[in-house]
Amino acid sequence: MSDIFEDNKPRNRLWDKIKKDPTPVIGIAGLVGVVGYSLFHFTKRDKDLKPSVYVIQTRVFAQGMVVGALTLGLIYHMYQTFREPKLIAQLPPTISVIEPKNIERNKKE
């Protein structure tokens, strides 16, 4: 009877979601890394650099981490989709392109 409740624990559900899609974990790790790096090196920054400029540079770096995480997630999902042949069979058929010379020939007929 304890097995029924083991599967429904929040920790197990969170772990299953992480296994299914690791992109949010990568994004959160990037956020923690950028904020930690920023706080650690705030006192070691160049004294000519205003704090507002330092915060703006940190924000831009954090946004770059978000774009990187999204890109990695996209690549991961594309890899998962095209890795399995059964999923490729489910994709819609491609549309064939008619070349201009074929159009002219079809008009003459």
C-alpha positions in Angstrom: 0.0 0.0 0.0 2.9 2.3 0.5 3.9 2.0 -3.2 0.7 3.8 -4.2 1.6 6.8 -2.1 5.3 6.8 -3.1 4.5 7.6 -6.7 2.3 10.6 -5.7 4.9 12.4 -3.6 5.7 15.9 -4.8 9.4 15.0 -4.9 8.7 12.2 -7.3 6.5 14.3 -9.5 9.1 17.0 -9.6 11.8 14.5 -10.5 9.6 13.1 -13.3 9.0 16.5 -14.7 12.7 17.2 -14.7 13.4 14.0 -16.5 10.8 14.8 -19.1 12.0 18.4 -19.7 15.3 19.6 -18.3 15.1 23.1 -19.8 13.7 24.9 -16.7 16.5 23.3 -14.6 19.1 24.6 -17.0 17.5 28.1 -16.9 17.3 28.2 -13.1 20.9 27.0 -12.8 22.0 29.8 -15.2 20.1 32.3 -13.2 21.6 31.3 -10.0 25.1 31.2 -11.6 24.7 34.7 -13.1 23.4 36.2 -9.8 26.0 34.5 -7.7 28.8 35.6 -10.1 27.4 39.2 -10.1 27.2 39.4 -6.3 30.6 37.9 -5.8 32.4 40.2 -8.3 30.4 43.4 -7.5 33.1 44.6 -5.0 35.9 43.7 -7.5 34.5 45.6 -10.4 36.4 48.6 -11.9 35.8 51.6 -9.7 35.1 53.8 -12.8 32.1 51.6 -13.7 28.9 52.9 -12.2 26.7 50.3 -10.3 23.8 50.9 -12.6 26.0 50.0 -15.7 27.2 46.9 -13.8 23.6 45.9 -13.1 22.6 46.5 -16.8 25.6 44.3 -17.9 24.5 41.6 -15.5 20.9 41.8 -16.9 22.2 41.4 -20.4 24.3 38.4 -19.4 21.3 36.9 -17.7 19.2 37.4 -20.8 21.9 35.7 -22.8 21.7 32.7 -20.4 17.9 32.6 -21.0 18.4 32.6 -24.8 21.1 29.9 -24.5 18.8 27.8 -22.3 16.0 28.1 -24.8 18.3 27.2 -27.7 19.6 24.2 -25.8 16.0 23.1 -25.1 15.1 23.5 -28.7 18.0 21.4 -29.9 17.3 18.8 -27.2 13.6 18.5 -28.3 14.6 18.4 -32.0 17.0 15.6 -31.2 14.4 13.7 -29.3 11.9 14.1 -32.1 14.1 13.0 -35.0 16.0 10.3 -33.0 13.0 8.0 -33.0 12.0 6.7 -36.5 8.4 6.2 -35.4 8.0 9.9 -34.7 9.3 10.8 -38.1 6.6 8.6 -39.7 4.0 10.7 -37.9 5.2 13.9 -39.4 3.1 15.4 -42.2 4.4 14.7 -45.7 6.4 17.4 -47.4 4.9 19.5 -50.2 6.6 19.0 -53.5 7.7 22.1 -55.3 6.7 22.5 -59.0 9.5 23.9 -61.0 8.7 26.8 -63.5 9.6 24.7 -66.6 6.9 22.2 -65.5 4.3 25.0 -65.2 5.0 26.1 -68.8 4.7 22.6 -70.1 1.4 22.1 -68.3 0.0 25.3 -69.8 0.8 24.0 -73.4 -0.9 20.7 -72.8 
